[in-house]
């Protein structure tokens, strides 16, 4: 059996969370940085963290409004162009 097949085991690996909580566990890395731990995770704390969903929805609505505005402008240009072509065709036929 190979003796160098496994990584080094650290029984006292220090874990640091973004919320400031620290604890130790066993790992193949001596230090671990995590964003969410059992101290701050909404599932265990019962507190729900809301993302900026209102900003996202507002941004989407603005994009949709701009798209509608551009469609309306394009349709207006198209009808104006067709009217000009029809008036040119009518004056050319005289």
PDB file of N, CA, C and O in Angstrom:
ATOM      1  N   UNK A   1       0.841  -1.162   0.000  1.00  0.00           N
ATOM      2  CA  UNK A   1       0.000   0.000   0.000  1.00  0.00           C
ATOM      3  C   UNK A   1       0.896   1.238   0.000  1.00  0.00           C
ATOM      4  O   UNK A   1       1.945   1.258   0.644  1.00  0.00           O
ATOM      5  N   UNK A   2       0.457   2.293  -0.748  1.00  0.00           N
ATOM      6  CA  UNK A   2       1.244   3.521  -0.817  1.00  0.00           C
ATOM      7  C   UNK A   2       1.110   4.306   0.479  1.00  0.00           C
ATOM      8  O   UNK A   2       0.034   4.381   1.072  1.00  0.00           O
ATOM      9  N   UNK A   3       2.220   4.888   0.901  1.00  0.00           N
ATOM     10  CA  UNK A   3       2.197   5.637   2.156  1.00  0.00           C
ATOM     11  C   UNK A   3       1.925   7.124   1.925  1.00  0.00           C
ATOM     12  O   UNK A   3       1.497   7.806   2.857  1.00  0.00           O
ATOM     13  N   UNK A   4       2.155   7.649   0.732  1.00  0.00           N
ATOM     14  CA  UNK A   4       1.988   9.078   0.453  1.00  0.00           C
ATOM     15  C   UNK A   4       0.717   9.349  -0.362  1.00  0.00           C
ATOM     16  O   UNK A   4       0.668  10.332  -1.101  1.00  0.00           O
ATOM     17  N   UNK A   5      -0.285   8.520  -0.248  1.00  0.00           N
ATOM     18  CA  UNK A   5      -1.491   8.662  -1.056  1.00  0.00           C
ATOM     19  C   UNK A   5      -2.521   9.612  -0.491  1.00  0.00           C
ATOM     20  O   UNK A   5      -3.440  10.011  -1.207  1.00  0.00           O
ATOM     21  N   UNK A   6      -2.400   9.985   0.766  1.00  0.00           N
ATOM     22  CA  UNK A   6      -3.408  10.831   1.386  1.00  0.00           C
ATOM     23  C   UNK A   6      -2.820  12.186   1.782  1.00  0.00           C
ATOM     24  O   UNK A   6      -1.641  12.272   2.126  1.00  0.00           O
ATOM     25  N   UNK A   7      -3.633  13.245   1.735  1.00  0.00           N
ATOM     26  CA  UNK A   7      -3.134  14.554   2.166  1.00  0.00           C
ATOM     27  C   UNK A   7      -2.972  14.596   3.681  1.00  0.00           C
ATOM     28  O   UNK A   7      -3.490  13.742   4.401  1.00  0.00           O
ATOM     29  N   UNK A   8      -2.250  15.598   4.148  1.00  0.00           N
ATOM     30  CA  UNK A   8      -2.021  15.752   5.581  1.00  0.00           C
ATOM     31  C   UNK A   8      -3.330  16.132   6.272  1.00  0.00           C
ATOM     32  O   UNK A   8      -4.084  16.964   5.766  1.00  0.00           O
ATOM     33  N   UNK A   9      -3.597  15.526   7.419  1.00  0.00           N
ATOM     34  CA  UNK A   9      -4.821  15.769   8.175  1.00  0.00           C
ATOM     35  C   UNK A   9      -4.535  16.712   9.335  1.00  0.00           C
ATOM     36  O   UNK A   9      -3.623  16.491  10.132  1.00  0.00           O
ATOM     37  N   UNK A  10      -5.351  17.787   9.411  1.00  0.00           N
ATOM     38  CA  UNK A  10      -5.234  18.755  10.500  1.00  0.00           C
ATOM     39  C   UNK A  10      -6.437  18.577  11.428  1.00  0.00           C
ATOM     40  O   UNK A  10      -7.542  18.995  11.081  1.00  0.00           O
ATOM     41  N   UNK A  11      -6.246  17.966  12.598  1.00  0.00           N
ATOM     42  CA  UNK A  11      -7.386  17.742  13.495  1.00  0.00           C
ATOM     43  C   UNK A  11      -7.897  19.031  14.142  1.00  0.00           C
ATOM     44  O   UNK A  11      -9.033  19.067  14.615  1.00  0.00           O
ATOM     45  N   UNK A  12      -7.093  20.075  14.172  1.00  0.00           N
ATOM     46  CA  UNK A  12      -7.488  21.348  14.766  1.00  0.00           C
ATOM     47  C   UNK A  12      -7.497  22.448  13.698  1.00  0.00           C
ATOM     48  O   UNK A  12      -6.831  23.469  13.865  1.00  0.00           O
ATOM     49  N   UNK A  13      -8.230  22.255  12.622  1.00  0.00           N
ATOM     50  CA  UNK A  13      -8.328  23.263  11.570  1.00  0.00           C
ATOM     51  C   UNK A  13      -9.258  24.383  12.052  1.00  0.00           C
ATOM     52  O   UNK A  13     -10.338  24.114  12.578  1.00  0.00           O
ATOM     53  N   UNK A  14      -8.840  25.622  11.874  1.00  0.00           N
ATOM     54  CA  UNK A  14      -9.612  26.780  12.334  1.00  0.00           C
ATOM     55  C   UNK A  14     -10.509  27.284  11.208  1.00  0.00           C
ATOM     56  O   UNK A  14     -10.039  27.579  10.109  1.00  0.00           O
ATOM     57  N   UNK A  15     -11.800  27.379  11.495  1.00  0.00           N
ATOM     58  CA  UNK A  15     -12.785  27.859  10.528  1.00  0.00           C
ATOM     59  C   UNK A  15     -13.225  29.255  10.969  1.00  0.00           C
ATOM     60  O   UNK A  15     -13.594  29.464  12.124  1.00  0.00           O
ATOM     61  N   UNK A  16     -13.183  30.213  10.028  1.00  0.00           N
ATOM     62  CA  UNK A  16     -13.599  31.582  10.302  1.00  0.00           C
ATOM     63  C   UNK A  16     -14.707  31.946   9.327  1.00  0.00           C
ATOM     64  O   UNK A  16     -14.558  31.800   8.113  1.00  0.00           O
ATOM     65  N   UNK A  17     -15.821  32.423   9.873  1.00  0.00           N
ATOM     66  CA  UNK A  17     -16.973  32.815   9.061  1.00  0.00           C
ATOM     67  C   UNK A  17     -16.927  34.314   8.788  1.00  0.00           C
ATOM     68  O   UNK A  17     -16.251  35.058   9.499  1.00  0.00           O
ATOM     69  N   UNK A  18     -17.646  34.758   7.756  1.00  0.00           N
ATOM     70  CA  UNK A  18     -17.727  36.179   7.429  1.00  0.00           C
ATOM     71  C   UNK A  18     -18.447  36.964   8.531  1.00  0.00           C
ATOM     72  O   UNK A  18     -18.232  38.168   8.670  1.00  0.00           O
ATOM     73  N   UNK A  19     -19.296  36.292   9.312  1.00  0.00           N
ATOM     74  CA  UNK A  19     -20.008  36.973  10.404  1.00  0.00           C
ATOM     75  C   UNK A  19     -19.119  37.163  11.629  1.00  0.00           C
ATOM     76  O   UNK A  19     -19.492  37.885  12.554  1.00  0.00           O
ATOM     77  N   UNK A  20     -17.945  36.524  11.648  1.00  0.00           N
ATOM     78  CA  UNK A  20     -17.016  36.670  12.756  1.00  0.00           C
ATOM     79  C   UNK A  20     -16.932  35.449  13.654  1.00  0.00           C
ATOM     80  O   UNK A  20     -16.065  35.387  14.525  1.00  0.00           O
ATOM     81  N   UNK A  21     -17.805  34.483  13.463  1.00  0.00           N
ATOM     82  CA  UNK A  21     -17.784  33.265  14.281  1.00  0.00           C
ATOM     83  C   UNK A  21     -16.572  32.420  13.924  1.00  0.00           C
ATOM     84  O   UNK A  21     -16.175  32.351  12.761  1.00  0.00           O
ATOM     85  N   UNK A  22     -15.986  31.778  14.929  1.00  0.00           N
ATOM     86  CA  UNK A  22     -14.831  30.910  14.724  1.00  0.00           C
ATOM     87  C   UNK A  22     -15.057  29.604  15.467  1.00  0.00           C
ATOM     88  O   UNK A  22     -15.616  29.591  16.563  1.00  0.00           O
ATOM     89  N   UNK A  23     -14.616  28.504  14.861  1.00  0.00           N
ATOM     90  CA  UNK A  23     -14.664  27.202  15.511  1.00  0.00           C
ATOM     91  C   UNK A  23     -13.607  26.313  14.889  1.00  0.00           C
ATOM     92  O   UNK A  23     -13.018  26.669  13.869  1.00  0.00           O
ATOM     93  N   UNK A  24     -13.364  25.172  15.485  1.00  0.00           N
ATOM     94  CA  UNK A  24     -12.352  24.250  14.984  1.00  0.00           C
ATOM     95  C   UNK A  24     -13.024  22.959  14.545  1.00  0.00           C
ATOM     96  O   UNK A  24     -14.070  22.564  15.062  1.00  0.00           O
ATOM     97  N   UNK A  25     -12.391  22.321  13.581  1.00  0.00           N
ATOM     98  CA  UNK A  25     -12.867  21.048  13.047  1.00  0.00           C
ATOM     99  C   UNK A  25     -11.682  20.334  12.425  1.00  0.00           C
ATOM    100  O   UNK A  25     -10.590  20.900  12.362  1.00  0.00           O
ATOM    101  N   UNK A  26     -11.864  19.137  11.977  1.00  0.00           N
ATOM    102  CA  UNK A  26     -10.812  18.405  11.296  1.00  0.00           C
ATOM    103  C   UNK A  26     -10.910  18.627   9.798  1.00  0.00           C
ATOM    104  O   UNK A  26     -12.002  18.605   9.231  1.00  0.00           O
ATOM    105  N   UNK A  27      -9.754  18.844   9.151  1.00  0.00           N
ATOM    106  CA  UNK A  27      -9.754  19.108   7.719  1.00  0.00           C
ATOM    107  C   UNK A  27      -8.373  18.845   7.140  1.00  0.00           C
ATOM    108  O   UNK A  27      -7.404  18.641   7.871  1.00  0.00           O
ATOM    109  N   UNK A  28      -8.299  18.853   5.816  1.00  0.00           N
ATOM    110  CA  UNK A  28      -7.015  18.712   5.145  1.00  0.00           C
ATOM    111  C   UNK A  28      -6.375  20.074   4.907  1.00  0.00           C
ATOM    112  O   UNK A  28      -5.275  20.157   4.361  1.00  0.00           O
ATOM    113  N   UNK A  29      -7.058  21.142   5.312  1.00  0.00           N
ATOM    114  CA  UNK A  29      -6.535  22.497   5.207  1.00  0.00           C
ATOM    115  C   UNK A  29      -6.422  23.072   6.623  1.00  0.00           C
ATOM    116  O   UNK A  29      -7.338  22.883   7.423  1.00  0.00           O
ATOM    117  N   UNK A  30      -5.337  23.763   6.955  1.00  0.00           N
ATOM    118  CA  UNK A  30      -5.187  24.254   8.325  1.00  0.00           C
ATOM    119  C   UNK A  30      -6.153  25.390   8.677  1.00  0.00           C
ATOM    120  O   UNK A  30      -6.558  25.517   9.832  1.00  0.00           O
ATOM    121  N   UNK A  31      -6.524  26.213   7.699  1.00  0.00           N
ATOM    122  CA  UNK A  31      -7.478  27.294   7.947  1.00  0.00           C
ATOM    123  C   UNK A  31      -8.529  27.294   6.841  1.00  0.00           C
ATOM    124  O   UNK A  31      -8.230  27.020   5.679  1.00  0.00           O
ATOM    125  N   UNK A  32      -9.766  27.606   7.227  1.00  0.00           N
ATOM    126  CA  UNK A  32     -10.863  27.636   6.269  1.00  0.00           C
ATOM    127  C   UNK A  32     -11.633  28.924   6.492  1.00  0.00           C
ATOM    128  O   UNK A  32     -11.938  29.276   7.631  1.00  0.00           O
ATOM    129  N   UNK A  33     -11.953  29.638   5.405  1.00  0.00           N
ATOM    130  CA  UNK A  33     -12.776  30.845   5.478  1.00  0.00           C
ATOM    131  C   UNK A  33     -14.092  30.547   4.775  1.00  0.00           C
ATOM    132  O   UNK A  33     -14.100  30.151   3.609  1.00  0.00           O
ATOM    133  N   UNK A  34     -15.218  30.738   5.489  1.00  0.00           N
ATOM    134  CA  UNK A  34     -16.531  30.474   4.924  1.00  0.00           C
ATOM    135  C   UNK A  34     -17.370  31.743   4.976  1.00  0.00           C
ATOM    136  O   UNK A  34     -17.099  32.641   5.774  1.00  0.00           O
ATOM    137  N   UNK A  35     -18.399  31.817   4.115  1.00  0.00           N
ATOM    138  CA  UNK A  35     -19.281  32.983   4.081  1.00  0.00           C
ATOM    139  C   UNK A  35     -20.469  32.808   5.015  1.00  0.00           C
ATOM    140  O   UNK A  35     -20.962  33.786   5.577  1.00  0.00           O
ATOM    141  N   UNK A  36     -20.935  31.574   5.188  1.00  0.00           N
ATOM    142  CA  UNK A  36     -22.117  31.305   6.003  1.00  0.00           C
ATOM    143  C   UNK A  36     -21.808  30.120   6.906  1.00  0.00           C
ATOM    144  O   UNK A  36     -21.262  29.114   6.455  1.00  0.00           O
ATOM    145  N   UNK A  37     -22.161  30.242   8.185  1.00  0.00           N
ATOM    146  CA  UNK A  37     -21.974  29.149   9.137  1.00  0.00           C
ATOM    147  C   UNK A  37     -23.290  28.903   9.869  1.00  0.00           C
ATOM    148  O   UNK A  37     -24.292  29.559   9.584  1.00  0.00           O
ATOM    149  N   UNK A  38     -23.291  27.976  10.796  1.00  0.00           N
ATOM    150  CA  UNK A  38     -24.514  27.666  11.532  1.00  0.00           C
ATOM    151  C   UNK A  38     -24.939  28.808  12.451  1.00  0.00           C
ATOM    152  O   UNK A  38     -26.089  28.844  12.887  1.00  0.00           O
ATOM    153  N   UNK A  39     -24.047  29.729  12.752  1.00  0.00           N
ATOM    154  CA  UNK A  39     -24.388  30.873  13.599  1.00  0.00           C
ATOM    155  C   UNK A  39     -25.203  31.911  12.838  1.00  0.00           C
ATOM    156  O   UNK A  39     -26.085  32.554  13.407  1.00  0.00           O
ATOM    157  N   UNK A  40     -24.906  32.071  11.552  1.00  0.00           N
ATOM    158  CA  UNK A  40     -25.580  33.127  10.788  1.00  0.00           C
ATOM    159  C   UNK A  40     -26.468  32.606   9.664  1.00  0.00           C
ATOM    160  O   UNK A  40     -27.103  33.408   8.980  1.00  0.00           O
ATOM    161  N   UNK A  41     -26.537  31.309   9.451  1.00  0.00           N
ATOM    162  CA  UNK A  41     -27.351  30.767   8.358  1.00  0.00           C
ATOM    163  C   UNK A  41     -28.835  30.931   8.674  1.00  0.00           C
ATOM    164  O   UNK A  41     -29.263  30.610   9.782  1.00  0.00           O
ATOM    165  N   UNK A  42     -29.638  31.432   7.709  1.00  0.00           N
ATOM    166  CA  UNK A  42     -31.060  31.673   7.962  1.00  0.00           C
ATOM    167  C   UNK A  42     -31.842  30.411   8.339  1.00  0.00           C
ATOM    168  O   UNK A  42     -32.842  30.505   9.051  1.00  0.00           O
ATOM    169  N   UNK A  43     -31.423  29.270   7.892  1.00  0.00           N
ATOM    170  CA  UNK A  43     -32.131  28.043   8.212  1.00  0.00           C
ATOM    171  C   UNK A  43     -32.082  27.757   9.714  1.00  0.00           C
ATOM    172  O   UNK A  43     -33.072  27.312  10.296  1.00  0.00           O
ATOM    173  N   UNK A  44     -30.941  28.011  10.334  1.00  0.00           N
ATOM    174  CA  UNK A  44     -30.792  27.711  11.762  1.00  0.00           C
ATOM    175  C   UNK A  44     -31.154  28.892  12.656  1.00  0.00           C
ATOM    176  O   UNK A  44     -31.554  28.691  13.803  1.00  0.00           O
ATOM    177  N   UNK A  45     -31.022  30.117  12.158  1.00  0.00           N
ATOM    178  CA  UNK A  45     -31.329  31.276  12.990  1.00  0.00           C
ATOM    179  C   UNK A  45     -32.802  31.654  12.930  1.00  0.00           C
ATOM    180  O   UNK A  45     -33.316  32.287  13.852  1.00  0.00           O
ATOM    181  N   UNK A  46     -33.481  31.276  11.863  1.00  0.00           N
ATOM    182  CA  UNK A  46     -34.879  31.636  11.701  1.00  0.00           C
ATOM    183  C   UNK A  46     -35.073  33.036  11.149  1.00  0.00           C
ATOM    184  O   UNK A  46     -36.207  33.475  10.959  1.00  0.00           O
ATOM    185  N   UNK A  47     -33.997  33.735  10.891  1.00  0.00           N
ATOM    186  CA  UNK A  47     -34.074  35.076  10.325  1.00  0.00           C
ATOM    187  C   UNK A  47     -33.775  34.992   8.847  1.00  0.00           C
ATOM    188  O   UNK A  47     -32.765  34.420   8.436  1.00  0.00           O
ATOM    189  N   UNK A  48     -34.653  35.563   8.055  1.00  0.00           N
ATOM    190  CA  UNK A  48     -34.476  35.502   6.613  1.00  0.00           C
ATOM    191  C   UNK A  48     -33.781  36.767   6.139  1.00  0.00           C
ATOM    192  O   UNK A  48     -34.167  37.873   6.517  1.00  0.00           O
ATOM    193  N   UNK A  49     -32.766  36.604   5.320  1.00  0.00           N
ATOM    194  CA  UNK A  49     -32.060  37.744   4.760  1.00  0.00           C
ATOM    195  C   UNK A  49     -32.627  37.995   3.368  1.00  0.00           C
ATOM    196  O   UNK A  49     -32.621  37.107   2.516  1.00  0.00           O
ATOM    197  N   UNK A  50     -33.113  39.199   3.147  1.00  0.00           N
ATOM    198  CA  UNK A  50     -33.686  39.539   1.849  1.00  0.00           C
ATOM    199  C   UNK A  50     -32.617  40.140   0.958  1.00  0.00           C
ATOM    200  O   UNK A  50     -31.834  40.990   1.380  1.00  0.00           O
ATOM    201  N   UNK A  51     -32.603  39.687  -0.268  1.00  0.00           N
ATOM    202  CA  UNK A  51     -31.724  40.280  -1.260  1.00  0.00           C
ATOM    203  C   UNK A  51     -32.401  41.506  -1.839  1.00  0.00           C
ATOM    204  O   UNK A  51     -33.561  41.783  -1.533  1.00  0.00           O
ATOM    205  N   UNK A  52     -31.702  42.222  -2.652  1.00  0.00           N
ATOM    206  CA  UNK A  52     -32.245  43.432  -3.265  1.00  0.00           C
ATOM    207  C   UNK A  52     -33.137  43.033  -4.444  1.00  0.00           C
ATOM    208  O   UNK A  52     -32.848  43.366  -5.594  1.00  0.00           O
ATOM    209  N   UNK A  53     -34.211  42.326  -4.146  1.00  0.00           N
ATOM    210  CA  UNK A  53     -35.097  41.880  -5.227  1.00  0.00           C
ATOM    211  C   UNK A  53     -35.880  43.037  -5.801  1.00  0.00           C
ATOM    212  O   UNK A  53     -36.204  43.028  -6.988  1.00  0.00           O
ATOM    213  N   UNK A  54     -36.192  44.028  -4.998  1.00  0.00           N
ATOM    214  CA  UNK A  54     -36.927  45.179  -5.521  1.00  0.00           C
ATOM    215  C   UNK A  54     -36.085  45.895  -6.571  1.00  0.00           C
ATOM    216  O   UNK A  54     -36.607  46.310  -7.606  1.00  0.00           O
ATOM    217  N   UNK A  55     -34.812  46.041  -6.320  1.00  0.00           N
ATOM    218  CA  UNK A  55     -33.930  46.673  -7.297  1.00  0.00           C
ATOM    219  C   UNK A  55     -33.836  45.873  -8.573  1.00  0.00           C
ATOM    220  O   UNK A  55     -33.757  46.448  -9.659  1.00  0.00           O
ATOM    221  N   UNK A  56     -33.844  44.562  -8.466  1.00  0.00           N
ATOM    222  CA  UNK A  56     -33.770  43.705  -9.642  1.00  0.00           C
ATOM    223  C   UNK A  56     -35.037  43.808 -10.469  1.00  0.00           C
ATOM    224  O   UNK A  56     -34.987  43.891 -11.696  1.00  0.00           O
ATOM    225  N   UNK A  57     -36.176  43.801  -9.786  1.00  0.00           N
ATOM    226  CA  UNK A  57     -37.451  43.896 -10.493  1.00  0.00           C
ATOM    227  C   UNK A  57     -37.569  45.256 -11.161  1.00  0.00           C
ATOM    228  O   UNK A  57     -38.011  45.359 -12.305  1.00  0.00           O
ATOM    229  N   UNK A  58     -37.173  46.295 -10.440  1.00  0.00           N
ATOM    230  CA  UNK A  58     -37.229  47.641 -11.000  1.00  0.00           C
ATOM    231  C   UNK A  58     -36.344  47.751 -12.239  1.00  0.00           C
ATOM    232  O   UNK A  58     -36.737  48.351 -13.239  1.00  0.00           O
ATOM    233  N   UNK A  59     -35.172  47.179 -12.168  1.00  0.00           N
ATOM    234  CA  UNK A  59     -34.258  47.212 -13.309  1.00  0.00           C
ATOM    235  C   UNK A  59     -34.851  46.465 -14.498  1.00  0.00           C
ATOM    236  O   UNK A  59     -34.743  46.920 -15.636  1.00  0.00           O
ATOM    237  N   UNK A  60     -35.478  45.320 -14.239  1.00  0.00           N
ATOM    238  CA  UNK A  60     -36.117  44.560 -15.306  1.00  0.00           C
ATOM    239  C   UNK A  60     -37.249  45.364 -15.937  1.00  0.00           C
ATOM    240  O   UNK A  60     -37.380  45.403 -17.161  1.00  0.00           O
ATOM    241  N   UNK A  61     -38.064  46.004 -15.104  1.00  0.00           N
ATOM    242  CA  UNK A  61     -39.178  46.804 -15.622  1.00  0.00           C
ATOM    243  C   UNK A  61     -38.678  47.966 -16.466  1.00  0.00           C
ATOM    244  O   UNK A  61     -39.299  48.311 -17.472  1.00  0.00           O
ATOM    245  N   UNK A  62     -37.572  48.572 -16.074  1.00  0.00           N
ATOM    246  CA  UNK A  62     -36.995  49.661 -16.864  1.00  0.00           C
ATOM    247  C   UNK A  62     -36.533  49.152 -18.223  1.00  0.00           C
ATOM    248  O   UNK A  62     -36.753  49.812 -19.238  1.00  0.00           O
ATOM    249  N   UNK A  63     -35.900  47.994 -18.250  1.00  0.00           N
ATOM    250  CA  UNK A  63     -35.455  47.424 -19.524  1.00  0.00           C
ATOM    251  C   UNK A  63     -36.646  47.087 -20.414  1.00  0.00           C
ATOM    252  O   UNK A  63     -36.608  47.317 -21.623  1.00  0.00           O
ATOM    253  N   UNK A  64     -37.703  46.541 -19.814  1.00  0.00           N
ATOM    254  CA  UNK A  64     -38.892  46.199 -20.590  1.00  0.00           C
ATOM    255  C   UNK A  64     -39.544  47.460 -21.145  1.00  0.00           C
ATOM    256  O   UNK A  64     -40.012  47.458 -22.283  1.00  0.00           O
ATOM    257  N   UNK A  65     -39.583  48.532 -20.366  1.00  0.00           N
ATOM    258  CA  UNK A  65     -40.157  49.791 -20.833  1.00  0.00           C
ATOM    259  C   UNK A  65     -39.334  50.374 -21.979  1.00  0.00           C
ATOM    260  O   UNK A  65     -39.894  50.883 -22.949  1.00  0.00           O
ATOM    261  N   UNK A  66     -38.024  50.302 -21.873  1.00  0.00           N
ATOM    262  CA  UNK A  66     -37.161  50.801 -22.952  1.00  0.00           C
ATOM    263  C   UNK A  66     -37.357  49.983 -24.224  1.00  0.00           C
ATOM    264  O   UNK A  66     -37.356  50.537 -25.323  1.00  0.00           O
ATOM    265  N   UNK A  67     -37.526  48.674 -24.085  1.00  0.00           N
ATOM    266  CA  UNK A  67     -37.748  47.824 -25.251  1.00  0.00           C
ATOM    267  C   UNK A  67     -39.071  48.184 -25.914  1.00  0.00           C
ATOM    268  O   UNK A  67     -39.145  48.264 -27.140  1.00  0.00           O
ATOM    269  N   UNK A  68     -40.109  48.401 -25.125  1.00  0.00           N
ATOM    270  CA  UNK A  68     -41.409  48.796 -25.681  1.00  0.00           C
ATOM    271  C   UNK A  68     -41.311  50.153 -26.379  1.00  0.00           C
ATOM    272  O   UNK A  68     -41.897  50.353 -27.443  1.00  0.00           O
ATOM    273  N   UNK A  69     -40.578  51.069 -25.783  1.00  0.00           N
ATOM    274  CA  UNK A  69     -40.404  52.401 -26.370  1.00  0.00           C
ATOM    275  C   UNK A  69     -39.688  52.304 -27.714  1.00  0.00           C
ATOM    276  O   UNK A  69     -40.078  52.963 -28.678  1.00  0.00           O
ATOM    277  N   UNK A  70     -38.643  51.486 -27.775  1.00  0.00           N
ATOM    278  CA  UNK A  70     -37.905  51.327 -29.031  1.00  0.00           C
ATOM    279  C   UNK A  70     -38.768  50.656 -30.099  1.00  0.00           C
ATOM    280  O   UNK A  70     -38.684  51.008 -31.275  1.00  0.00           O
ATOM    281  N   UNK A  71     -39.594  49.694 -29.696  1.00  0.00           N
ATOM    282  CA  UNK A  71     -40.504  49.058 -30.653  1.00  0.00           C
ATOM    283  C   UNK A  71     -41.497  50.066 -31.215  1.00  0.00           C
ATOM    284  O   UNK A  71     -41.779  50.073 -32.413  1.00  0.00           O
ATOM    285  N   UNK A  72     -42.024  50.918 -30.340  1.00  0.00           N
ATOM    286  CA  UNK A  72     -42.979  51.936 -30.783  1.00  0.00           C
ATOM    287  C   UNK A  72     -42.312  52.922 -31.733  1.00  0.00           C
ATOM    288  O   UNK A  72     -42.907  53.302 -32.740  1.00  0.00           O
ATOM    289  N   UNK A  73     -41.083  53.343 -31.429  1.00  0.00           N
ATOM    290  CA  UNK A  73     -40.359  54.263 -32.302  1.00  0.00           C
ATOM    291  C   UNK A  73     -40.075  53.620 -33.651  1.00  0.00           C
ATOM    292  O   UNK A  73     -40.184  54.280 -34.685  1.00  0.00           O
ATOM    293  N   UNK A  74     -39.713  52.346 -33.656  1.00  0.00           N
ATOM    294  CA  UNK A  74     -39.442  51.644 -34.907  1.00  0.00           C
ATOM    295  C   UNK A  74     -40.714  51.525 -35.741  1.00  0.00           C
ATOM    296  O   UNK A  74     -40.675  51.698 -36.959  1.00  0.00           O
ATOM    297  N   UNK A  75     -41.830  51.233 -35.100  1.00  0.00           N
ATOM    298  CA  UNK A  75     -43.104  51.127 -35.818  1.00  0.00           C
ATOM    299  C   UNK A  75     -43.491  52.476 -36.405  1.00  0.00           C
ATOM    300  O   UNK A  75     -43.997  52.544 -37.526  1.00  0.00           O
ATOM    301  N   UNK A  76     -43.258  53.554 -35.655  1.00  0.00           N
ATOM    302  CA  UNK A  76     -43.567  54.900 -36.144  1.00  0.00           C
ATOM    303  C   UNK A  76     -42.708  55.255 -37.345  1.00  0.00           C
ATOM    304  O   UNK A  76     -43.205  55.819 -38.320  1.00  0.00           O
ATOM    305  N   UNK A  77     -41.419  54.929 -37.281  1.00  0.00           N
ATOM    306  CA  UNK A  77     -40.525  55.188 -38.418  1.00  0.00           C
ATOM    307  C   UNK A  77     -40.966  54.397 -39.640  1.00  0.00           C
ATOM    308  O   UNK A  77     -40.928  54.894 -40.765  1.00  0.00           O
ATOM    309  N   UNK A  78     -41.387  53.157 -39.402  1.00  0.00           N
ATOM    310  CA  UNK A  78     -41.806  52.302 -40.508  1.00  0.00           C
ATOM    311  C   UNK A  78     -43.059  52.859 -41.186  1.00  0.00           C
ATOM    312  O   UNK A  78     -43.132  52.897 -42.415  1.00  0.00           O
ATOM    313  N   UNK A  79     -44.044  53.290 -40.395  1.00  0.00           N
ATOM    314  CA  UNK A  79     -45.268  53.839 -40.990  1.00  0.00           C
ATOM    315  C   UNK A  79     -44.981  55.160 -41.703  1.00  0.00           C
ATOM    316  O   UNK A  79     -45.557  55.440 -42.754  1.00  0.00           O
ATOM    317  N   UNK A  80     -44.086  55.973 -41.125  1.00  0.00           N
ATOM    318  CA  UNK A  80     -43.717  57.242 -41.770  1.00  0.00           C
ATOM    319  C   UNK A  80     -43.020  56.979 -43.102  1.00  0.00           C
ATOM    320  O   UNK A  80     -43.279  57.668 -44.088  1.00  0.00           O
ATOM    321  N   UNK A  81     -42.139  55.986 -43.130  1.00  0.00           N
ATOM    322  CA  UNK A  81     -41.415  55.648 -44.355  1.00  0.00           C
ATOM    323  C   UNK A  81     -42.376  55.118 -45.411  1.00  0.00           C
ATOM    324  O   UNK A  81     -42.264  55.463 -46.588  1.00  0.00           O
ATOM    325  N   UNK A  82     -43.326  54.275 -44.988  1.00  0.00           N
ATOM    326  CA  UNK A  82     -44.314  53.740 -45.935  1.00  0.00           C
ATOM    327  C   UNK A  82     -45.191  54.863 -46.481  1.00  0.00           C
ATOM    328  O   UNK A  82     -45.548  54.853 -47.659  1.00  0.00           O
ATOM    329  N   UNK A  83     -45.537  55.826 -45.640  1.00  0.00           N
ATOM    330  CA  UNK A  83     -46.354  56.957 -46.091  1.00  0.00           C
ATOM    331  C   UNK A  83     -45.582  57.795 -47.097  1.00  0.00           C
ATOM    332  O   UNK A  83     -46.146  58.226 -48.103  1.00  0.00           O
ATOM    333  N   UNK A  84     -44.303  58.033 -46.843  1.00  0.00           N
ATOM    334  CA  UNK A  84     -43.466  58.794 -47.793  1.00  0.00           C
ATOM    335  C   UNK A  84     -43.343  58.062 -49.108  1.00  0.00           C
ATOM    336  O   UNK A  84     -43.425  58.675 -50.172  1.00  0.00           O
ATOM    337  N   UNK A  85     -43.145  56.750 -49.050  1.00  0.00           N
ATOM    338  CA  UNK A  85     -43.022  55.982 -50.276  1.00  0.00           C
ATOM    339  C   UNK A  85     -44.341  55.982 -51.053  1.00  0.00           C
ATOM    340  O   UNK A  85     -44.339  56.039 -52.283  1.00  0.00           O
ATOM    341  N   UNK A  86     -45.449  55.918 -50.346  1.00  0.00           N
ATOM    342  CA  UNK A  86     -46.750  55.933 -51.011  1.00  0.00           C
ATOM    343  C   UNK A  86     -47.006  57.290 -51.656  1.00  0.00           C
ATOM    344  O   UNK A  86     -47.557  57.352 -52.755  1.00  0.00           O
ATOM    345  N   UNK A  87     -46.612  58.388 -50.986  1.00  0.00           N
ATOM    346  CA  UNK A  87     -46.813  59.718 -51.567  1.00  0.00           C
ATOM    347  C   UNK A  87     -45.883  59.923 -52.761  1.00  0.00           C
ATOM    348  O   UNK A  87     -46.264  60.574 -53.733  1.00  0.00           O
ATOM    349  N   UNK A  88     -44.669  59.376 -52.698  1.00  0.00           N
ATOM    350  CA  UNK A  88     -43.742  59.467 -53.829  1.00  0.00           C
ATOM    351  C   UNK A  88     -44.258  58.658 -55.023  1.00  0.00           C
ATOM    352  O   UNK A  88     -44.162  59.096 -56.169  1.00  0.00           O
ATOM    353  N   UNK A  89     -44.797  57.492 -54.741  1.00  0.00           N
ATOM    354  CA  UNK A  89     -45.346  56.633 -55.806  1.00  0.00           C
ATOM    355  C   UNK A  89     -46.580  57.306 -56.419  1.00  0.00           C
ATOM    356  O   UNK A  89     -46.803  57.216 -57.626  1.00  0.00           O
ATOM    357  N   UNK A  90     -47.372  57.972 -55.591  1.00  0.00           N
ATOM    358  CA  UNK A  90     -48.566  58.670 -56.091  1.00  0.00           C
ATOM    359  C   UNK A  90     -48.191  59.876 -56.940  1.00  0.00           C
ATOM    360  O   UNK A  90     -48.842  60.132 -57.953  1.00  0.00           O
ATOM    361  N   UNK A  91     -47.167  60.619 -56.559  1.00  0.00           N
ATOM    362  CA  UNK A  91     -46.741  61.789 -57.331  1.00  0.00           C
ATOM    363  C   UNK A  91     -45.985  61.371 -58.584  1.00  0.00           C
ATOM    364  O   UNK A  91     -45.999  62.094 -59.580  1.00  0.00           O
ATOM    365  N   UNK A  92     -45.331  60.228 -58.553  1.00  0.00           N
ATOM    366  CA  UNK A  92     -44.611  59.736 -59.735  1.00  0.00           C
ATOM    367  C   UNK A  92     -45.593  59.226 -60.776  1.00  0.00           C
ATOM    368  O   UNK A  92     -45.294  59.268 -61.969  1.00  0.00           O
ATOM    369  N   UNK A  93     -46.740  58.751 -60.361  1.00  0.00           N
ATOM    370  CA  UNK A  93     -47.727  58.222 -61.295  1.00  0.00           C
ATOM    371  C   UNK A  93     -48.439  59.343 -62.032  1.00  0.00           C
ATOM    372  O   UNK A  93     -49.023  59.106 -63.090  1.00  0.00           O
ATOM    373  N   UNK A  94     -48.405  60.554 -61.500  1.00  0.00           N
ATOM    374  CA  UNK A  94     -49.076  61.679 -62.177  1.00  0.00           C
ATOM    375  C   UNK A  94     -48.253  62.126 -63.278  1.00  0.00           C
ATOM    376  O   UNK A  94     -48.624  63.063 -63.985  1.00  0.00           O
TER     377      UNK A  94
END
